[in-house]
């Protein structure tokens, strides 16, 4: 899944937890199927392997504990990171093929779901059907 949900013209890094106001880690199984759902691990650290490729595109979604990121900010897609004339020179190094952008974690910025952290938020869409949530991943692994 790409980070594509703009909030106040910004891409919150907390979109890993859910976009358009969703909370992927709250997608539990219905009664009688709870035994199949995954448990949230607040210590889990994962970075997605895919992301959009357009100019300034946000990097792959990621999750990590609050001990690593007490809060997250935004992806600053306007930042020109390819500046070899700067002192020291700057390069775009967050992901391969990056043309612009950078992490800006100076201030916490909430997703539409009002999250500012990415703890336990490892349930974003994967695969051709963009499977999300504790229940769906659990059923796939059951």
PAZAPA-4460 file (N, C-alpha, C; in steps of 0.05 Angstrom, whole numbers, plus 32768, in hexadecimal, padded with zeros to 4 digits):
% residues 142
    n_x    n_y    n_z   ca_x   ca_y   ca_z    c_x    c_y    c_z   seq   type   mol
   8011   7FE8   8000   8000   8000   8000   8012   8019   8000     1      X     A
   800A   802C   7FF1   8019   8046   7FF0   800E   8059   8005     2      X     A
   801F   806B   800E   8015   8081   801F   800A   8096   800C     3      X     A
   7FF0   8097   800A   7FE3   80A8   7FF6   7FCE   80BB   8002     4      X     A
   7FC8   80B8   801B   7FB3   80C9   8027   7FBE   80E3   8031     5      X     A
   7FBA   80F8   8022   7FC2   8113   8029   7FB0   811E   803F     6      X     A
   7FBC   8128   8055   7FAD   8135   806A   7FB9   8152   806D     7      X     A
   7FA8   8165   8067   7FB1   8181   8067   7FC9   8185   8055     8      X     A
   7FC8   8179   803D   7FDD   817B   8029   7FF7   816E   8032     9      X     A
   7FF6   815B   8045   800E   814D   804E   8009   812F   804F    10      X     A
   801E   8120   804D   801D   8103   804F   8026   80FB   806B    11      X     A
   8014   80F7   807E   801C   80EE   8099   802A   80D3   8098    12      X     A
   803F   80D0   80A6   804C   80B6   80A8   803B   80A2   80B7    13      X     A
   8029   80AC   80C8   8017   809A   80D7   8001   808E   80C5    14      X     A
   8002   8094   80AB   7FEF   8087   8099   7FF4   8069   8098    15      X     A
   800B   8060   80A3   8010   8043   80A5   7FFA   8036   80B6    16      X     A
   7FEE   8045   80C8   7FDA   803A   80DA   7FBF   8037   80CD    17      X     A
   7FBB   8045   80B7   7FA2   8045   80A8   7F9E   805F   8099    18      X     A
   7F92   805E   8082   7F8D   8075   8072   7F6F   807A   8070    19      X     A
   7F68   8092   806A   7F4B   809B   8068   7F3D   8096   8082    20      X     A
   7F4B   809A   8099   7F3E   8098   80B3   7F3C   807B   80BD    21      X     A
   7F46   8068   80AF   7F44   804C   80B7   7F5A   8046   80CC    22      X     A
   7F56   8031   80DB   7F6A   8026   80EE   7F6D   8009   80E8    23      X     A
   7F81   8002   80D8   7F85   7FE7   80CF   7F88   7FD3   80E6    24      X     A
   7F95   7FDC   80FC   7F99   7FC9   8112   7F80   7FC4   8122    25      X     A
   7F6A   7FD3   811D   7F51   7FCE   812A   7F3E   7FBC   8119    26      X     A
   7F48   7FB2   8103   7F38   7FA0   80F2   7F3B   7F84   80FD    27      X     A
   7F2E   7F7F   8113   7F2E   7F64   8120   7F19   7F52   8113    28      X     A
   7F1B   7F39   811B   7F08   7F25   8111   7EEE   7F26   8120    29      X     A
   7ED8   7F1D   8114   7EBF   7F1D   8121   7EBE   7F07   8136    30      X     A
   7EAA   7F07   8148   7EA8   7EF2   815C   7EA8   7ED6   8150    31      X     A
   7EB7   7EC5   815D   7EBA   7EAA   8153   7ED2   7EA6   8141    32      X     A
   7EDE   7EBC   8138   7EF6   7EBA   8127   7F0E   7EC8   8133    33      X     A
   7F0B   7ED2   814B   7F21   7EE1   8158   7F3B   7ED1   815A    34      X     A
   7F38   7EB7   815C   7F50   7EA6   815F   7F62   7EA7   8147    35      X     A
   7F58   7EB1   8131   7F68   7EB2   8118   7F77   7ECD   8115    36      X     A
   7F6F   7EE1   8123   7F7B   7EFB   811E   7F97   7EFD   812A    37      X     A
   7FA7   7F0E   811E   7FC2   7F13   8128   7FC1   7F25   8141    38      X     A
   7FD5   7F22   8152   7FD8   7F33   8169   7FE9   7F4C   8161    39      X     A
   7FE2   7F63   816C   7FF2   7F7B   8167   800C   7F79   8178    40      X     A
   8022   7F7C   816B   803C   7F7C   8179   8047   7F98   8179    41      X     A
   8047   7FA6   818F   8050   7FC2   8190   806E   7FC5   818A    42      X     A
   807D   7FAF   818B   8099   7FB0   8185   80A0   7FAA   8168    43      X     A
   808C   7FA3   8158   8091   7F9C   813C   809C   7FB4   812C    44      X     A
   80AF   7FAD   811B   80BB   7FC1   8109   80BB   7FB5   80ED    45      X     A
   80AD   7FC2   80DB   80AB   7FB9   80BF   80AB   7FD1   80AD    46      X     A
   80B8   7FCF   8096   80B7   7FE3   8081   80AC   7FD5   8068    47      X     A
   8099   7FE1   805C   808D   7FD6   8043   80A3   7FD4   802E    48      X     A
   809E   7FC4   801A   80B1   7FC1   8004   80A9   7FD0   7FEB    49      X     A
   8091   7FDA   7FEA   8088   7FE9   7FD2   807E   8005   7FDB    50      X     A
   807D   8016   7FC7   8073   8031   7FCB   8070   803E   7FB0    51      X     A
   8063   8055   7FAF   805F   8064   7F96   807B   806D   7F8C    52      X     A
   807C   8073   7F72   8096   807A   7F65   8095   8097   7F5A    53      X     A
   8080   80A5   7F5D   807E   80C0   7F51   8091   80D4   7F5F    54      X     A
   8096   80EA   7F53   80A8   80FE   7F5D   809F   8108   7F79    55      X     A
   80AF   8104   7F8D   80A8   810B   7FA9   8097   80F8   7FB7    56      X     A
   8093   80E0   7FAC   8082   80CC   7FB8   808B   80C5   7FD4    57      X     A
   8078   80C1   7FE7   8080   80B8   8002   808E   809D   8001    58      X     A
   809F   8097   8015   80AD   807E   8016   809A   8067   801E    59      X     A
   80A4   804F   801F   8093   8039   8028   8088   803E   8044    60      X     A
   8070   8033   8049   8065   8034   8064   8076   8025   8077    61      X     A
   8075   802C   8091   8085   801E   80A5   8077   801E   80BF    62      X     A
   807F   800C   80D1   8075   800C   80EC   808D   8008   80FF    63      X     A
   808B   8012   8117   80A0   8010   812B   8094   8018   8146    64      X     A
   80A1   800F   815B   8097   8016   8176   809C   8034   817D    65      X     A
   808D   803D   8190   808F   8059   8199   80AB   805E   81A5    66      X     A
   80B9   804A   81AD   80D4   804F   81B7   80E6   8058   81A0    67      X     A
   80E0   804F   8187   80EF   8058   816F   80E4   8073   8165    68      X     A
   80CA   8075   8164   80BC   808D   815A   80A6   8095   816D    69      X     A
   80AB   80A6   8181   8096   80AE   8193   807E   80BB   8184    70      X     A
   8085   80C8   816E   8070   80D2   815B   807D   80D3   8140    71      X     A
   806C   80D6   812C   8075   80D9   8111   806A   80F2   8105    72      X     A
   8077   80FC   80F1   806F   8115   80E4   8064   810F   80C8    73      X     A
   8071   811A   80B4   8067   8118   8099   807E   8112   8086    74      X     A
   8077   810A   806E   8089   8109   8057   8088   8124   8049    75      X     A
   809D   8132   8049   809F   814D   803C   80A6   8148   801F    76      X     A
   8091   8146   800E   8096   8140   7FF2   80A1   8157   7FE2    77      X     A
   80A1   816F   7FED   80AC   8186   7FDF   80CA   818A   7FE4    78      X     A
   80D5   817B   7FF7   80F1   817F   7FFD   8103   8175   7FE7    79      X     A
   8115   8186   7FDD   8127   817E   7FC8   8140   8172   7FD4    80      X     A
   8141   8158   7FD3   8157   8149   7FE1   816F   8145   7FCF    81      X     A
   816C   8149   7FB5   8182   8144   7FA3   8191   815F   7F9E    82      X     A
   81A2   8165   7FB1   81B0   817F   7FB0   81CE   817B   7FB4    83      X     A
   81DC   8174   7F9F   81F9   816F   7FA1   8209   8188   7FA7    84      X     A
   81FD   81A0   7FA3   820B   81B9   7FA8   8209   81C3   7FC5    85      X     A
   81F9   81B6   7FD5   81F7   81BD   7FF1   8210   81B6   8000    86      X     A
   8214   81C2   8017   822C   81BC   8027   8223   81B3   8042    87      X     A
   8222   8199   8048   822C   8183   8037   8218   817C   8022    88      X     A
   8220   816F   800D   820E   8167   7FF7   81F7   8155   8002    89      X     A
   81E0   8159   7FF6   81C8   8149   7FFD   81C1   8136   7FE6    90      X     A
   81B8   811F   7FEE   81AE   810C   7FDA   8194   8100   7FE4    91      X     A
   8184   80F6   7FD2   816B   80E9   7FD8   8172   80CC   7FDF    92      X     A
   816F   80C4   7FF8   8179   80A9   8000   8165   8099   8010    93      X     A
   814C   80A2   8011   8138   8092   8021   8130   8079   8013    94      X     A
   812D   807A   7FF8   8126   8063   7FE9   8132   8065   7FCD    95      X     A
   8136   804F   7FC0   8142   804E   7FA5   812F   805D   7F91    96      X     A
   813B   806E   7F81   812C   807D   7F6D   811F   8096   7F77    97      X     A
   8123   809D   7F90   8117   80B5   7F9C   8121   80CE   7F8E    98      X     A
   810F   80E0   7F88   8116   80F9   7F7A   8114   8111   7F8D    99      X     A
   8102   8110   7FA0   80FF   8126   7FB4   80F2   811B   7FCD   100      X     A
   80F1   812B   7FE2   80E3   8124   7FFA   80F6   811C   8011   101      X     A
   80EA   811D   8029   80F9   8116   8041   80E5   8111   8058   102      X     A
   80EE   8103   806D   80DF   8100   8085   80E1   811A   8095   103      X     A
   80CA   8123   809F   80CA   813A   80B0   80BB   8132   80CA   104      X     A
   80CA   812B   80DE   80BE   8123   80F8   80C2   8138   810D   105      X     A
   80C4   8151   8105   80C8   8166   8118   80B0   8169   812B   106      X     A
   8098   8166   8120   807F   8168   8130   806E   8150   812A   107      X     A
   805E   8147   813D   804B   8131   8138   8035   813A   8125   108      X     A
   802F   812A   8112   8019   8130   80FF   8007   8117   80FE   109      X     A
   7FED   811C   8102   7FDA   8106   8104   7FD0   80FE   80E8   110      X     A
   7FCB   80E4   80E6   7FBC   80DA   80CE   7F9F   80E1   80D2   111      X     A
   7F8F   80DA   80BE   7F72   80DF   80C0   7F66   80CE   80D7   112      X     A
   7F73   80B8   80DE   7F6B   80A8   80F4   7F75   80B2   810F   113      X     A
   7F82   80C9   810F   7F8B   80D7   8127   7FA3   80CA   8134   114      X     A
   7FB2   80B9   8126   7FCA   80AD   8131   7FE2   80BF   812A   115      X     A
   7FF4   80C1   813C   800D   80D0   8137   8025   80BD   813A   116      X     A
   8020   80A4   8142   8036   8090   8144   8031   807A   8131   117      X     A
   8044   8067   812F   8041   8050   811D   8045   8036   812D   118      X     A
   8041   8037   8147   8044   801F   8157   802D   800C   8152   119      X     A
   8035   7FF3   814C   8020   7FDE   8147   8011   7FE2   812D   120      X     A
   801B   7FF4   811C   800D   7FFB   8103   8018   7FEC   80EB   121      X     A
   801B   7FD2   80ED   8028   7FC2   80D8   8013   7FB4   80C6   122      X     A
   7FFB   7FBE   80C4   7FE5   7FAF   80B8   7FDB   7FBC   809E   123      X     A
   7FEC   7FCC   8091   7FE4   7FD9   8078   7FE0   7FC5   8062   124      X     A
   7FD4   7FCE   804C   7FCD   7FBD   8035   7FE5   7FB0   8028   125      X     A
   7FE2   7F96   8022   7FF7   7F88   8014   7FEB   7F76   7FFE   126      X     A
   7FFA   7F71   7FEA   7FF1   7F5F   7FD5   7FDD   7F6C   7FC2   127      X     A
   7FD5   7F5C   7FAF   7FC4   7F66   7F9A   7FA8   7F6E   7FA4   128      X     A
   7FA0   7F62   7FBA   7F85   7F69   7FC5   7F87   7F7D   7FDC   129      X     A
   7FA0   7F86   7FE2   7FA5   7F9A   7FF7   7F98   7F91   8011   130      X     A
   7F9F   7F79   801A   7F95   7F6E   8033   7F9E   7F80   804A   131      X     A
   7F8C   7F87   805C   7F93   7F97   8074   7F87   7F8A   808D   132      X     A
   7F92   7F91   80A4   7F86   7F8B   80BD   7F8E   7F71   80CA   133      X     A
   7F8A   7F70   80E4   7F91   7F59   80F5   7F83   7F40   80EC   134      X     A
   7F6A   7F42   80E6   7F5A   7F2A   80DF   7F62   7F1F   80C4   135      X     A
   7F64   7F30   80B0   7F6B   7F26   8095   7F86   7F19   8094   136      X     A
   7F9A   7F27   80A0   7FB5   7F1B   80A1   7FB5   7F01   80B1   137      X     A
   7FA6   7F01   80C7   7FA5   7EE8   80D7   7F98   7ED1   80C8   138      X     A
   7F83   7ED7   80B9   7F76   7EC2   80AA   7F88   7EB7   8094   139      X     A
   7F98   7EC9   8087   7FAA   7EC0   8073   7FBF   7EAD   807F   140      X     A
   7FC7   7EB2   8097   7FDC   7EA2   80A4   7FD1   7E8B   80B5   141      X     A
   7FB7   7E89   80B7   7FAB   7E75   80C9   7FAE   7E59   80BD   142      X     A
***
